[in-house]
Amino acid sequence: MLSRVSRQSWERLFALVWAALLVNLNLTAALSPLLLALALVAEPTTSWPFFLLLSALCGPALTGAFACFSAPESTSTRRFWSTWRRTALSAATTWLTAAALVAVLVLDARFLLGTRWGPALALFFASATTLVTATALAVLTGLAAGATSPRRLLRPCLVGAARRWWLSLASTTVLLTAALFVLAAPLPGLLLAASPLLYAAWTQSRLSALTAAHPTPAARHR
């Protein structure tokens, strides 16, 4: 009995590791134009508007990864790209909207934090950035789960991100860590660290996203 349990545990562990590796490979393929641009541009921060637009690729790439996380036993590559195709426009729009809002917040923060109002506004900018990021992650999670309209997901995901602020802070921190890994070492960051970090962000966003995608009958009539 123990040997059977041990064998099943090892088989499941191997399946999860293999699924994570496939997700990392698919993420690398989906983000290859962004990776190429990062490799060719010496100072990406000086060309941030270009990279902000190119980062739209991250939206459908994340929905593909989130769909694989929800069903690790299925064929990861097929599920990743079918979700990528289904959510390409809506996920890219969601990501670009959130990225633009975060860019505005960062630029405003850089300008205002040097003034006398800076310390008082620091908490506002940090909270607003966290709320925007967590809401976008929840919307992308809902799209990966089968929802078709980001607009219908927006309000429930926004409310859920605000109410569960500690999860929003955690998911934003995890996503920022993943981004820093990729910016520091694009290929190793995607091939090694992407799946564990994105899985952590996905688990924290899933509750509010699924509630938004499949509301209760009482919520529908409000």
Number of C-alpha atoms within 10 A of each C-alpha: 6 7 8 9 10 11 12 12 12 12 12 14 12 12 15 15 14 14 22 24 18 20 29 23 19 22 24 21 13 20 19 15 14 20 18 11 14 16 14 10 11 10 10 15 10 10 11 12 13 12 15 15 15 16 17 22 24 19 23 31 27 26 30 34 30 29 26 26 23 16 12 18 12 13 12 23 17 13 18 26 22 14 24 23 13 17 24 20 15 19 30 23 17 21 26 21 15 20 20 14 16 19 16 13 17 15 11 12 17 12 11 15 15 10 10 9 10 15 12 10 15 14 11 13 18 14 16 16 22 22 24 21 25 31 29 28 31 32 35 33 32 30 27 29 20 15 19 16 15 20 11 13 26 19 14 21 31 21 15 23 28 20 12 16 16 12 18 26 21 17 26 23 17 20 22 14 16 21 17 13 18 20 16 11 13 19 18 14 19 24 19 16 17 26 25 14 18 20 20 14 25 26 16 24 29 21 17 23 31 22 16 25 23 15 12 10 8 7 10 8 6 5
